[in-house]
């Protein structure tokens, strides 16, 4: 019997890359590049989305 796997809950806004570092173009005194971290606002840096809400039928 085959098992089905659920689709990954990857954030649709950042595609799972929740935190990135953007280079500013300047260098530090020791020659390293200065970077600014940017975090996805939709998933708050987790890279995943919440599980979709379930619909419940009630009545006839």
C-alpha distance matrix in Angstrom:
0.0 3.8 6.6 9.8 13.0 16.2 19.1 21.8 24.7 27.4 30.8 31.8 35.4 35.2 31.8 31.1 34.5 36.0 39.2 41.2 44.6 47.2 50.1 53.5 55.3 57.6 57.7 58.5 61.4 59.4 57.8 54.4 53.2 53.4 50.1 49.3 45.9 44.3 41.5 39.3 40.8 37.7 35.4 38.3 37.2 33.6 31.9 29.3 29.6 29.2 26.2 26.9 28.4 26.6 28.3 28.9 30.1 33.0 35.2 34.9
3.8 0.0 3.8 6.6 9.7 13.1 15.7 18.4 21.4 23.9 27.4 28.3 31.9 31.6 28.2 27.6 30.9 32.6 35.8 37.7 41.1 43.6 46.5 49.9 51.6 54.0 54.2 55.1 58.1 56.1 54.4 51.0 49.7 49.9 46.6 45.8 42.5 40.8 38.1 35.9 37.5 34.5 32.2 35.2 34.0 30.5 28.6 26.1 26.6 26.4 23.6 24.4 26.3 24.8 26.8 27.8 29.3 32.5 34.9 34.7
6.6 3.8 0.0 3.7 6.5 9.8 12.8 15.2 18.1 20.8 24.3 25.5 29.1 28.7 25.4 24.6 28.1 29.5 32.7 34.8 38.3 40.8 43.9 47.2 49.1 51.4 51.7 52.4 55.5 53.5 52.0 48.5 47.2 47.2 43.8 42.8 39.4 37.7 34.9 32.7 34.2 31.2 28.8 31.7 30.6 27.1 25.3 22.7 23.1 22.9 20.1 21.1 23.1 21.8 24.1 25.3 27.2 30.3 33.0 33.2
9.8 6.6 3.7 0.0 3.8 6.6 9.4 12.3 15.1 17.8 21.1 22.1 25.7 25.7 22.4 21.9 25.5 26.9 30.2 32.3 35.9 38.3 41.4 44.7 46.7 49.1 49.6 50.4 53.6 51.9 50.2 46.7 45.1 45.0 41.5 40.4 37.0 35.1 32.2 29.8 31.2 28.1 25.9 29.1 28.1 24.7 22.7 20.0 20.1 20.0 17.2 18.0 20.2 19.1 21.4 23.1 25.0 28.4 31.2 31.4
13.0 9.7 6.5 3.8 0.0 3.8 6.4 8.8 11.7 14.3 17.8 19.1 22.6 22.3 19.1 18.3 21.9 23.2 26.5 28.7 32.3 34.7 37.9 41.2 43.2 45.5 46.0 46.8 50.0 48.3 46.7 43.1 41.6 41.3 37.9 36.7 33.3 31.4 28.6 26.3 27.8 24.8 22.5 25.5 24.4 21.0 19.0 16.4 16.9 17.1 14.6 15.9 18.6 18.2 20.9 22.9 25.3 28.7 31.8 32.4
16.2 13.1 9.8 6.6 3.8 0.0 3.8 6.4 8.6 11.7 14.8 16.1 19.6 19.7 16.8 16.2 20.0 20.9 24.4 26.8 30.5 32.9 36.2 39.3 41.5 43.9 44.6 45.4 48.7 47.3 45.7 42.0 40.3 39.7 36.2 34.7 31.2 29.1 26.0 23.5 24.7 21.5 19.4 22.6 21.9 18.6 16.6 13.6 13.5 13.6 11.1 12.2 15.0 15.0 17.9 20.2 22.8 26.2 29.5 30.3
19.1 15.7 12.8 9.4 6.4 3.8 0.0 3.8 6.4 8.7 11.9 12.7 16.3 16.4 13.3 13.2 17.0 18.2 21.8 23.9 27.6 29.8 33.1 36.2 38.4 40.9 41.7 42.7 46.1 44.8 43.0 39.4 37.4 36.9 33.3 31.9 28.5 26.2 23.4 20.7 22.1 19.0 17.2 20.6 19.7 16.7 14.2 11.6 11.6 12.6 10.8 11.7 15.1 15.8 18.6 21.4 24.1 27.6 30.9 31.8
21.8 18.4 15.2 12.3 8.8 6.4 3.8 0.0 3.8 5.6 9.2 10.9 14.1 13.6 10.6 9.8 13.6 14.7 18.2 20.4 24.2 26.5 29.8 32.9 35.2 37.5 38.3 39.1 42.5 41.2 39.6 35.9 34.0 33.4 29.8 28.4 25.0 22.9 20.0 17.6 19.3 16.4 14.3 17.4 16.2 13.2 10.6 8.3 9.2 10.9 10.2 12.0 15.6 17.0 20.2 23.2 26.2 29.5 32.9 34.2
24.7 21.4 18.1 15.1 11.7 8.6 6.4 3.8 0.0 3.8 6.5 8.8 11.8 11.8 9.7 8.8 12.6 12.8 16.5 19.1 22.9 25.2 28.7 31.5 34.1 36.4 37.3 38.1 41.5 40.5 39.0 35.2 33.2 32.2 28.5 26.6 23.1 20.7 17.6 14.9 16.1 13.1 10.9 14.2 13.6 10.7 8.5 5.3 5.5 7.3 7.3 9.4 13.0 15.2 18.4 21.5 24.7 27.9 31.5 33.0
27.4 23.9 20.8 17.8 14.3 11.7 8.7 5.6 3.8 0.0 3.8 6.2 8.8 8.2 5.9 5.3 9.0 9.7 13.5 15.7 19.5 21.6 25.1 28.0 30.5 32.9 33.9 34.8 38.4 37.4 35.7 32.0 29.8 28.9 25.2 23.4 20.0 17.6 14.8 12.1 13.9 11.3 9.4 12.7 11.6 9.3 6.1 4.5 5.9 9.1 10.3 12.1 15.7 18.2 21.3 24.6 27.8 31.0 34.5 36.0
30.8 27.4 24.3 21.1 17.8 14.8 11.9 9.2 6.5 3.8 0.0 3.8 5.5 5.8 5.3 5.6 8.5 8.2 11.9 14.3 18.0 19.8 23.5 26.0 28.7 31.1 32.4 33.4 37.1 36.5 34.8 31.1 28.6 27.3 23.5 21.3 18.1 15.2 12.3 9.1 10.5 7.7 6.6 10.1 9.7 8.4 5.4 4.7 4.9 8.6 10.8 12.0 15.4 18.5 21.3 24.8 27.9 31.0 34.5 36.1
31.8 28.3 25.5 22.1 19.1 16.1 12.7 10.9 8.8 6.2 3.8 0.0 3.8 5.8 5.3 7.8 10.1 10.4 13.9 15.5 19.1 20.2 23.9 26.2 28.7 31.5 33.1 34.5 38.2 37.8 35.8 32.2 29.5 28.2 24.5 22.3 19.5 16.3 13.9 10.4 11.5 8.7 9.1 12.6 12.6 12.0 8.9 8.4 7.8 11.0 12.7 12.9 16.2 19.1 21.5 25.1 27.9 31.1 34.4 35.8
35.4 31.9 29.1 25.7 22.6 19.6 16.3 14.1 11.8 8.8 5.5 3.8 0.0 3.8 5.9 8.2 9.1 8.9 11.8 13.1 16.4 17.2 20.9 22.9 25.6 28.3 30.2 31.6 35.4 35.2 33.2 29.7 26.7 25.3 21.6 19.2 16.6 13.1 11.1 7.5 8.7 6.7 8.2 11.0 11.0 11.7 9.0 9.8 9.5 12.8 15.2 15.6 18.5 21.8 24.1 27.7 30.6 33.5 36.8 38.5
35.2 31.6 28.7 25.7 22.3 19.7 16.4 13.6 11.8 8.2 5.8 5.8 3.8 0.0 3.9 5.4 5.4 5.9 8.7 9.8 13.3 14.5 18.2 20.6 23.2 25.8 27.4 28.7 32.5 32.0 30.0 26.5 23.7 22.5 18.7 16.7 14.0 11.0 9.2 6.4 9.1 8.2 8.4 10.5 9.2 10.0 7.0 9.1 10.2 13.9 16.5 17.6 20.8 23.9 26.6 30.1 33.2 36.2 39.6 41.3
31.8 28.2 25.4 22.4 19.1 16.8 13.3 10.6 9.7 5.9 5.3 5.3 5.9 3.9 0.0 3.8 5.7 7.7 10.8 11.8 15.5 16.9 20.3 23.2 25.4 28.1 29.4 30.9 34.5 33.7 31.6 28.0 25.5 24.7 21.1 19.6 16.7 14.2 12.4 9.9 12.6 11.0 10.4 13.0 11.4 10.9 7.1 8.5 10.0 13.8 15.6 16.8 20.3 23.1 25.8 29.4 32.3 35.5 38.9 40.3
31.1 27.6 24.6 21.9 18.3 16.2 13.2 9.8 8.8 5.3 5.6 7.8 8.2 5.4 3.8 0.0 3.8 5.6 8.8 10.7 14.4 16.6 20.1 23.1 25.4 27.8 28.7 29.7 33.2 32.2 30.4 26.7 24.5 23.8 20.1 18.7 15.4 13.4 11.2 9.4 12.3 11.1 9.2 11.3 9.0 7.9 4.2 6.4 9.2 12.8 14.9 16.9 20.4 23.2 26.3 29.6 32.8 35.9 39.4 41.1
34.5 30.9 28.1 25.5 21.9 20.0 17.0 13.6 12.6 9.0 8.5 10.1 9.1 5.4 5.7 3.8 0.0 3.8 5.8 7.0 10.7 12.9 16.3 19.4 21.7 24.0 24.9 25.9 29.5 28.5 26.7 23.0 20.7 20.0 16.4 15.1 12.0 10.3 8.9 8.1 11.7 11.7 10.2 11.2 8.3 8.6 5.9 9.3 12.1 15.7 18.2 20.2 23.6 26.6 29.6 33.0 36.2 39.2 42.8 44.5
36.0 32.6 29.5 26.9 23.2 20.9 18.2 14.7 12.8 9.7 8.2 10.4 8.9 5.9 7.7 5.6 3.8 0.0 3.8 6.7 10.4 12.9 16.5 19.2 22.0 23.9 24.9 25.6 29.1 28.5 27.0 23.3 21.0 19.6 15.8 13.8 10.3 8.3 5.8 5.2 8.6 9.1 7.3 7.6 4.6 5.9 4.6 8.3 10.8 14.1 17.2 19.3 22.3 25.6 28.7 31.9 35.3 38.1 41.7 43.7
39.2 35.8 32.7 30.2 26.5 24.4 21.8 18.2 16.5 13.5 11.9 13.9 11.8 8.7 10.8 8.8 5.8 3.8 0.0 3.8 7.0 9.9 13.4 16.0 18.9 20.5 21.3 21.8 25.4 24.8 23.4 19.7 17.4 15.9 12.2 10.3 6.8 5.6 4.5 6.4 9.8 11.5 10.2 9.0 5.8 8.3 8.2 11.9 14.4 17.5 20.7 22.9 25.9 29.2 32.3 35.5 38.9 41.6 45.2 47.3
41.2 37.7 34.8 32.3 28.7 26.8 23.9 20.4 19.1 15.7 14.3 15.5 13.1 9.8 11.8 10.7 7.0 6.7 3.8 0.0 3.8 6.5 9.9 12.8 15.4 17.3 18.3 19.2 22.9 22.3 20.6 16.9 14.3 13.1 9.5 8.3 5.7 5.4 6.6 8.6 12.1 14.1 13.4 12.4 9.6 12.0 11.2 15.0 17.5 20.8 23.9 25.9 28.9 32.2 35.2 38.5 41.8 44.6 48.2 50.1
44.6 41.1 38.3 35.9 32.3 30.5 27.6 24.2 22.9 19.5 18.0 19.1 16.4 13.3 15.5 14.4 10.7 10.4 7.0 3.8 0.0 3.8 6.5 9.5 12.1 13.7 14.5 15.5 19.2 18.8 17.0 13.4 10.7 9.4 5.7 5.3 4.3 6.1 8.8 11.6 14.6 17.1 16.7 15.2 12.5 15.2 14.9 18.7 21.1 24.4 27.5 29.5 32.5 35.9 38.8 42.1 45.5 48.2 51.7 53.7
47.2 43.6 40.8 38.3 34.7 32.9 29.8 26.5 25.2 21.6 19.8 20.2 17.2 14.5 16.9 16.6 12.9 12.9 9.9 6.5 3.8 0.0 3.8 6.4 9.1 11.3 13.0 14.7 18.5 18.6 16.4 13.2 9.8 8.4 5.2 5.2 6.3 7.3 10.7 13.0 15.8 18.4 18.7 17.4 15.2 18.2 17.5 21.2 23.3 26.6 29.8 31.4 34.4 37.8 40.5 43.9 47.1 49.9 53.4 55.3
50.1 46.5 43.9 41.4 37.9 36.2 33.1 29.8 28.7 25.1 23.5 23.9 20.9 18.2 20.3 20.1 16.3 16.5 13.4 9.9 6.5 3.8 0.0 3.8 5.6 7.8 9.5 11.7 15.4 15.7 13.1 10.3 6.6 5.9 4.3 6.5 9.0 10.8 14.3 16.8 19.4 22.2 22.4 21.0 18.7 21.7 21.1 24.8 27.0 30.3 33.5 35.2 38.1 41.6 44.3 47.7 50.9 53.7 57.2 59.1
53.5 49.9 47.2 44.7 41.2 39.3 36.2 32.9 31.5 28.0 26.0 26.2 22.9 20.6 23.2 23.1 19.4 19.2 16.0 12.8 9.5 6.4 3.8 0.0 3.8 5.6 8.4 10.8 14.4 15.6 13.3 11.2 7.5 5.8 5.7 7.2 10.6 12.3 16.1 18.6 20.7 23.7 24.4 22.7 20.9 24.1 23.8 27.4 29.4 32.6 35.9 37.4 40.2 43.7 46.3 49.7 52.9 55.5 58.9 60.9
55.3 51.6 49.1 46.7 43.2 41.5 38.4 35.2 34.1 30.5 28.7 28.7 25.6 23.2 25.4 25.4 21.7 22.0 18.9 15.4 12.1 9.1 5.6 3.8 0.0 3.8 6.8 10.2 13.4 14.4 11.5 10.2 6.9 7.0 8.3 10.6 14.0 15.7 19.4 21.9 24.1 27.0 27.6 26.1 24.1 27.2 26.6 30.2 32.3 35.7 38.9 40.4 43.3 46.7 49.3 52.8 55.9 58.7 62.1 63.9
57.6 54.0 51.4 49.1 45.5 43.9 40.9 37.5 36.4 32.9 31.1 31.5 28.3 25.8 28.1 27.8 24.0 23.9 20.5 17.3 13.7 11.3 7.8 5.6 3.8 0.0 3.8 6.9 9.9 11.5 9.1 8.6 6.0 5.8 8.6 11.3 14.9 17.2 21.0 23.8 25.9 29.1 29.5 27.5 25.5 28.7 28.5 32.2 34.4 37.6 40.9 42.6 45.4 48.9 51.6 55.0 58.2 60.8 64.3 66.3
57.7 54.2 51.7 49.6 46.0 44.6 41.7 38.3 37.3 33.9 32.4 33.1 30.2 27.4 29.4 28.7 24.9 24.9 21.3 18.3 14.5 13.0 9.5 8.4 6.8 3.8 0.0 3.8 6.6 7.8 5.5 5.4 4.5 5.7 9.3 12.5 15.8 18.8 22.3 25.4 27.7 30.8 30.8 28.7 26.4 29.3 29.3 33.1 35.6 38.7 42.0 44.0 46.8 50.3 53.2 56.5 59.8 62.4 66.0 68.0
58.5 55.1 52.4 50.4 46.8 45.4 42.7 39.1 38.1 34.8 33.4 34.5 31.6 28.7 30.9 29.7 25.9 25.6 21.8 19.2 15.5 14.7 11.7 10.8 10.2 6.9 3.8 0.0 3.8 5.4 5.2 5.3 6.2 6.4 10.1 13.1 16.1 19.4 22.7 26.1 28.3 31.5 31.2 28.8 26.5 29.4 29.9 33.6 36.2 39.1 42.5 44.7 47.4 50.9 53.9 57.0 60.4 63.0 66.5 68.8
61.4 58.1 55.5 53.6 50.0 48.7 46.1 42.5 41.5 38.4 37.1 38.2 35.4 32.5 34.5 33.2 29.5 29.1 25.4 22.9 19.2 18.5 15.4 14.4 13.4 9.9 6.6 3.8 0.0 3.8 5.6 7.5 9.5 10.2 13.8 16.8 19.7 23.1 26.3 29.8 31.9 35.2 34.8 32.2 29.9 32.7 33.3 37.1 39.7 42.6 45.9 48.2 50.9 54.4 57.4 60.5 64.0 66.5 70.1 72.4
59.4 56.1 53.5 51.9 48.3 47.3 44.8 41.2 40.5 37.4 36.5 37.8 35.2 32.0 33.7 32.2 28.5 28.5 24.8 22.3 18.8 18.6 15.7 15.6 14.4 11.5 7.8 5.4 3.8 0.0 3.8 5.9 9.1 10.8 14.1 17.4 19.9 23.4 26.4 29.8 32.3 35.3 34.6 32.2 29.6 32.0 32.5 36.2 39.1 42.0 45.2 47.7 50.5 53.9 57.0 60.1 63.6 66.2 69.8 72.0
57.8 54.4 52.0 50.2 46.7 45.7 43.0 39.6 39.0 35.7 34.8 35.8 33.2 30.0 31.6 30.4 26.7 27.0 23.4 20.6 17.0 16.4 13.1 13.3 11.5 9.1 5.5 5.2 5.6 3.8 0.0 3.8 6.6 9.2 12.5 16.1 18.7 22.0 25.2 28.4 31.0 33.9 33.4 31.3 28.6 31.1 31.2 34.9 37.8 40.9 44.0 46.3 49.3 52.6 55.7 58.9 62.3 65.0 68.6 70.7
54.4 51.0 48.5 46.7 43.1 42.0 39.4 35.9 35.2 32.0 31.1 32.2 29.7 26.5 28.0 26.7 23.0 23.3 19.7 16.9 13.4 13.2 10.3 11.2 10.2 8.6 5.4 5.3 7.5 5.9 3.8 0.0 3.8 6.5 9.3 12.9 15.2 18.6 21.6 24.8 27.5 30.4 29.7 27.6 24.9 27.3 27.4 31.2 34.1 37.1 40.2 42.6 45.6 48.8 52.0 55.2 58.6 61.3 64.9 66.9
53.2 49.7 47.2 45.1 41.6 40.3 37.4 34.0 33.2 29.8 28.6 29.5 26.7 23.7 25.5 24.5 20.7 21.0 17.4 14.3 10.7 9.8 6.6 7.5 6.9 6.0 4.5 6.2 9.5 9.1 6.6 3.8 0.0 3.8 6.3 10.0 12.7 15.7 19.0 22.0 24.7 27.6 27.2 25.4 22.8 25.4 25.3 29.1 31.8 35.0 38.1 40.2 43.2 46.5 49.5 52.8 56.1 58.9 62.4 64.4
53.4 49.9 47.2 45.0 41.3 39.7 36.9 33.4 32.2 28.9 27.3 28.2 25.3 22.5 24.7 23.8 20.0 19.6 15.9 13.1 9.4 8.4 5.9 5.8 7.0 5.8 5.7 6.4 10.2 10.8 9.2 6.5 3.8 0.0 3.8 7.0 10.2 13.3 16.7 19.9 22.2 25.4 25.2 23.0 20.8 23.8 24.0 27.8 30.2 33.2 36.6 38.6 41.4 44.8 47.8 51.0 54.4 56.9 60.5 62.6
50.1 46.6 43.8 41.5 37.9 36.2 33.3 29.8 28.5 25.2 23.5 24.5 21.6 18.7 21.1 20.1 16.4 15.8 12.2 9.5 5.7 5.2 4.3 5.7 8.3 8.6 9.3 10.1 13.8 14.1 12.5 9.3 6.3 3.8 0.0 3.8 6.6 9.6 13.0 16.2 18.6 21.7 21.5 19.4 17.1 20.2 20.3 24.1 26.4 29.5 32.8 34.8 37.6 41.1 44.0 47.2 50.6 53.2 56.7 58.9
49.3 45.8 42.8 40.4 36.7 34.7 31.9 28.4 26.6 23.4 21.3 22.3 19.2 16.7 19.6 18.7 15.1 13.8 10.3 8.3 5.3 5.2 6.5 7.2 10.6 11.3 12.5 13.1 16.8 17.4 16.1 12.9 10.0 7.0 3.8 0.0 3.8 6.5 10.0 13.3 15.3 18.5 18.6 16.3 14.6 17.9 18.3 21.9 24.0 26.9 30.3 32.2 34.8 38.4 41.2 44.4 47.8 50.2 53.8 56.0
45.9 42.5 39.4 37.0 33.3 31.2 28.5 25.0 23.1 20.0 18.1 19.5 16.6 14.0 16.7 15.4 12.0 10.3 6.8 5.7 4.3 6.3 9.0 10.6 14.0 14.9 15.8 16.1 19.7 19.9 18.7 15.2 12.7 10.2 6.6 3.8 0.0 3.8 6.6 10.2 12.4 15.5 15.2 12.8 10.8 14.2 14.7 18.3 20.4 23.3 26.7 28.8 31.4 34.9 37.8 41.0 44.4 46.9 50.5 52.7
44.3 40.8 37.7 35.1 31.4 29.1 26.2 22.9 20.7 17.6 15.2 16.3 13.1 11.0 14.2 13.4 10.3 8.3 5.6 5.4 6.1 7.3 10.8 12.3 15.7 17.2 18.8 19.4 23.1 23.4 22.0 18.6 15.7 13.3 9.6 6.5 3.8 0.0 3.8 6.8 9.0 12.1 12.3 10.4 8.9 12.5 12.7 16.0 17.7 20.6 24.1 25.8 28.4 32.0 34.7 38.0 41.3 43.8 47.3 49.5
41.5 38.1 34.9 32.2 28.6 26.0 23.4 20.0 17.6 14.8 12.3 13.9 11.1 9.2 12.4 11.2 8.9 5.8 4.5 6.6 8.8 10.7 14.3 16.1 19.4 21.0 22.3 22.7 26.3 26.4 25.2 21.6 19.0 16.7 13.0 10.0 6.6 3.8 0.0 3.8 6.2 9.0 8.6 6.7 5.3 9.0 9.6 12.7 14.2 16.9 20.5 22.3 24.8 28.4 31.3 34.4 37.8 40.3 43.8 46.1
39.3 35.9 32.7 29.8 26.3 23.5 20.7 17.6 14.9 12.1 9.1 10.4 7.5 6.4 9.9 9.4 8.1 5.2 6.4 8.6 11.6 13.0 16.8 18.6 21.9 23.8 25.4 26.1 29.8 29.8 28.4 24.8 22.0 19.9 16.2 13.3 10.2 6.8 3.8 0.0 3.8 5.6 5.9 5.6 5.4 8.2 7.9 10.4 11.3 14.2 17.6 19.1 21.7 25.3 28.0 31.3 34.5 37.1 40.6 42.7
40.8 37.5 34.2 31.2 27.8 24.7 22.1 19.3 16.1 13.9 10.5 11.5 8.7 9.1 12.6 12.3 11.7 8.6 9.8 12.1 14.6 15.8 19.4 20.7 24.1 25.9 27.7 28.3 31.9 32.3 31.0 27.5 24.7 22.2 18.6 15.3 12.4 9.0 6.2 3.8 0.0 3.8 5.7 5.1 7.2 9.8 10.2 11.7 11.5 13.6 17.2 18.3 20.4 24.1 26.6 29.8 33.0 35.3 38.7 41.0
37.7 34.5 31.2 28.1 24.8 21.5 19.0 16.4 13.1 11.3 7.7 8.7 6.7 8.2 11.0 11.1 11.7 9.1 11.5 14.1 17.1 18.4 22.2 23.7 27.0 29.1 30.8 31.5 35.2 35.3 33.9 30.4 27.6 25.4 21.7 18.5 15.5 12.1 9.0 5.6 3.8 0.0 3.8 5.8 8.1 9.3 9.0 9.4 8.3 10.4 13.8 14.7 16.8 20.5 23.0 26.2 29.4 31.9 35.3 37.5
35.4 32.2 28.8 25.9 22.5 19.4 17.2 14.3 10.9 9.4 6.6 9.1 8.2 8.4 10.4 9.2 10.2 7.3 10.2 13.4 16.7 18.7 22.4 24.4 27.6 29.5 30.8 31.2 34.8 34.6 33.4 29.7 27.2 25.2 21.5 18.6 15.2 12.3 8.6 5.9 5.7 3.8 0.0 3.8 5.5 5.6 6.0 6.4 6.2 8.4 12.1 13.8 16.2 19.8 22.7 25.8 29.3 31.8 35.4 37.6
38.3 35.2 31.7 29.1 25.5 22.6 20.6 17.4 14.2 12.7 10.1 12.6 11.0 10.5 13.0 11.3 11.2 7.6 9.0 12.4 15.2 17.4 21.0 22.7 26.1 27.5 28.7 28.8 32.2 32.2 31.3 27.6 25.4 23.0 19.4 16.3 12.8 10.4 6.7 5.6 5.1 5.8 3.8 0.0 3.8 5.8 7.9 9.2 9.7 11.4 15.1 17.1 19.2 22.8 25.7 28.7 32.2 34.4 38.0 40.5
37.2 34.0 30.6 28.1 24.4 21.9 19.7 16.2 13.6 11.6 9.7 12.6 11.0 9.2 11.4 9.0 8.3 4.6 5.8 9.6 12.5 15.2 18.7 20.9 24.1 25.5 26.4 26.5 29.9 29.6 28.6 24.9 22.8 20.8 17.1 14.6 10.8 8.9 5.3 5.4 7.2 8.1 5.5 3.8 0.0 3.8 5.8 8.4 10.3 12.7 16.2 18.6 21.1 24.5 27.7 30.7 34.2 36.7 40.3 42.7
33.6 30.5 27.1 24.7 21.0 18.6 16.7 13.2 10.7 9.3 8.4 12.0 11.7 10.0 10.9 7.9 8.6 5.9 8.3 12.0 15.2 18.2 21.7 24.1 27.2 28.7 29.3 29.4 32.7 32.0 31.1 27.3 25.4 23.8 20.2 17.9 14.2 12.5 9.0 8.2 9.8 9.3 5.6 5.8 3.8 0.0 3.8 5.5 8.0 10.3 13.4 16.3 18.9 22.1 25.5 28.3 31.9 34.5 38.2 40.4
31.9 28.6 25.3 22.7 19.0 16.6 14.2 10.6 8.5 6.1 5.4 8.9 9.0 7.0 7.1 4.2 5.9 4.6 8.2 11.2 14.9 17.5 21.1 23.8 26.6 28.5 29.3 29.9 33.3 32.5 31.2 27.4 25.3 24.0 20.3 18.3 14.7 12.7 9.6 7.9 10.2 9.0 6.0 7.9 5.8 3.8 0.0 3.8 6.9 10.2 12.9 15.4 18.5 21.6 24.9 28.0 31.4 34.3 37.9 39.9
29.3 26.1 22.7 20.0 16.4 13.6 11.6 8.3 5.3 4.5 4.7 8.4 9.8 9.1 8.5 6.4 9.3 8.3 11.9 15.0 18.7 21.2 24.8 27.4 30.2 32.2 33.1 33.6 37.1 36.2 34.9 31.2 29.1 27.8 24.1 21.9 18.3 16.0 12.7 10.4 11.7 9.4 6.4 9.2 8.4 5.5 3.8 0.0 3.8 6.8 9.2 11.8 15.0 17.9 21.3 24.3 27.8 30.6 34.3 36.2
29.6 26.6 23.1 20.1 16.9 13.5 11.6 9.2 5.5 5.9 4.9 7.8 9.5 10.2 10.0 9.2 12.1 10.8 14.4 17.5 21.1 23.3 27.0 29.4 32.3 34.4 35.6 36.2 39.7 39.1 37.8 34.1 31.8 30.2 26.4 24.0 20.4 17.7 14.2 11.3 11.5 8.3 6.2 9.7 10.3 8.0 6.9 3.8 0.0 3.8 6.5 8.6 11.6 14.8 18.0 21.1 24.6 27.4 31.0 33.0
29.2 26.4 22.9 20.0 17.1 13.6 12.6 10.9 7.3 9.1 8.6 11.0 12.8 13.9 13.8 12.8 15.7 14.1 17.5 20.8 24.4 26.6 30.3 32.6 35.7 37.6 38.7 39.1 42.6 42.0 40.9 37.1 35.0 33.2 29.5 26.9 23.3 20.6 16.9 14.2 13.6 10.4 8.4 11.4 12.7 10.3 10.2 6.8 3.8 0.0 3.8 6.3 8.7 11.9 15.2 18.1 21.7 24.3 28.0 30.2
26.2 23.6 20.1 17.2 14.6 11.1 10.8 10.2 7.3 10.3 10.8 12.7 15.2 16.5 15.6 14.9 18.2 17.2 20.7 23.9 27.5 29.8 33.5 35.9 38.9 40.9 42.0 42.5 45.9 45.2 44.0 40.2 38.1 36.6 32.8 30.3 26.7 24.1 20.5 17.6 17.2 13.8 12.1 15.1 16.2 13.4 12.9 9.2 6.5 3.8 0.0 3.8 6.4 8.9 12.4 15.2 18.8 21.6 25.3 27.3
26.9 24.4 21.1 18.0 15.9 12.2 11.7 12.0 9.4 12.1 12.0 12.9 15.6 17.6 16.8 16.9 20.2 19.3 22.9 25.9 29.5 31.4 35.2 37.4 40.4 42.6 44.0 44.7 48.2 47.7 46.3 42.6 40.2 38.6 34.8 32.2 28.8 25.8 22.3 19.1 18.3 14.7 13.8 17.1 18.6 16.3 15.4 11.8 8.6 6.3 3.8 0.0 3.8 6.4 9.5 12.8 16.1 19.0 22.6 24.5
28.4 26.3 23.1 20.2 18.6 15.0 15.1 15.6 13.0 15.7 15.4 16.2 18.5 20.8 20.3 20.4 23.6 22.3 25.9 28.9 32.5 34.4 38.1 40.2 43.3 45.4 46.8 47.4 50.9 50.5 49.3 45.6 43.2 41.4 37.6 34.8 31.4 28.4 24.8 21.7 20.4 16.8 16.2 19.2 21.1 18.9 18.5 15.0 11.6 8.7 6.4 3.8 0.0 3.8 6.6 9.6 13.1 15.8 19.4 21.6
26.6 24.8 21.8 19.1 18.2 15.0 15.8 17.0 15.2 18.2 18.5 19.1 21.8 23.9 23.1 23.2 26.6 25.6 29.2 32.2 35.9 37.8 41.6 43.7 46.7 48.9 50.3 50.9 54.4 53.9 52.6 48.8 46.5 44.8 41.1 38.4 34.9 32.0 28.4 25.3 24.1 20.5 19.8 22.8 24.5 22.1 21.6 17.9 14.8 11.9 8.9 6.4 3.8 0.0 3.8 6.4 9.9 12.8 16.5 18.4
28.3 26.8 24.1 21.4 20.9 17.9 18.6 20.2 18.4 21.3 21.3 21.5 24.1 26.6 25.8 26.3 29.6 28.7 32.3 35.2 38.8 40.5 44.3 46.3 49.3 51.6 53.2 53.9 57.4 57.0 55.7 52.0 49.5 47.8 44.0 41.2 37.8 34.7 31.3 28.0 26.6 23.0 22.7 25.7 27.7 25.5 24.9 21.3 18.0 15.2 12.4 9.5 6.6 3.8 0.0 3.8 6.6 9.7 13.2 15.0
28.9 27.8 25.3 23.1 22.9 20.2 21.4 23.2 21.5 24.6 24.8 25.1 27.7 30.1 29.4 29.6 33.0 31.9 35.5 38.5 42.1 43.9 47.7 49.7 52.8 55.0 56.5 57.0 60.5 60.1 58.9 55.2 52.8 51.0 47.2 44.4 41.0 38.0 34.4 31.3 29.8 26.2 25.8 28.7 30.7 28.3 28.0 24.3 21.1 18.1 15.2 12.8 9.6 6.4 3.8 0.0 3.8 6.4 10.1 12.2
30.1 29.3 27.2 25.0 25.3 22.8 24.1 26.2 24.7 27.8 27.9 27.9 30.6 33.2 32.3 32.8 36.2 35.3 38.9 41.8 45.5 47.1 50.9 52.9 55.9 58.2 59.8 60.4 64.0 63.6 62.3 58.6 56.1 54.4 50.6 47.8 44.4 41.3 37.8 34.5 33.0 29.4 29.3 32.2 34.2 31.9 31.4 27.8 24.6 21.7 18.8 16.1 13.1 9.9 6.6 3.8 0.0 3.8 6.8 8.5
33.0 32.5 30.3 28.4 28.7 26.2 27.6 29.5 27.9 31.0 31.0 31.1 33.5 36.2 35.5 35.9 39.2 38.1 41.6 44.6 48.2 49.9 53.7 55.5 58.7 60.8 62.4 63.0 66.5 66.2 65.0 61.3 58.9 56.9 53.2 50.2 46.9 43.8 40.3 37.1 35.3 31.9 31.8 34.4 36.7 34.5 34.3 30.6 27.4 24.3 21.6 19.0 15.8 12.8 9.7 6.4 3.8 0.0 3.8 6.8
35.2 34.9 33.0 31.2 31.8 29.5 30.9 32.9 31.5 34.5 34.5 34.4 36.8 39.6 38.9 39.4 42.8 41.7 45.2 48.2 51.7 53.4 57.2 58.9 62.1 64.3 66.0 66.5 70.1 69.8 68.6 64.9 62.4 60.5 56.7 53.8 50.5 47.3 43.8 40.6 38.7 35.3 35.4 38.0 40.3 38.2 37.9 34.3 31.0 28.0 25.3 22.6 19.4 16.5 13.2 10.1 6.8 3.8 0.0 3.8
34.9 34.7 33.2 31.4 32.4 30.3 31.8 34.2 33.0 36.0 36.1 35.8 38.5 41.3 40.3 41.1 44.5 43.7 47.3 50.1 53.7 55.3 59.1 60.9 63.9 66.3 68.0 68.8 72.4 72.0 70.7 66.9 64.4 62.6 58.9 56.0 52.7 49.5 46.1 42.7 41.0 37.5 37.6 40.5 42.7 40.4 39.9 36.2 33.0 30.2 27.3 24.5 21.6 18.4 15.0 12.2 8.5 6.8 3.8 0.0
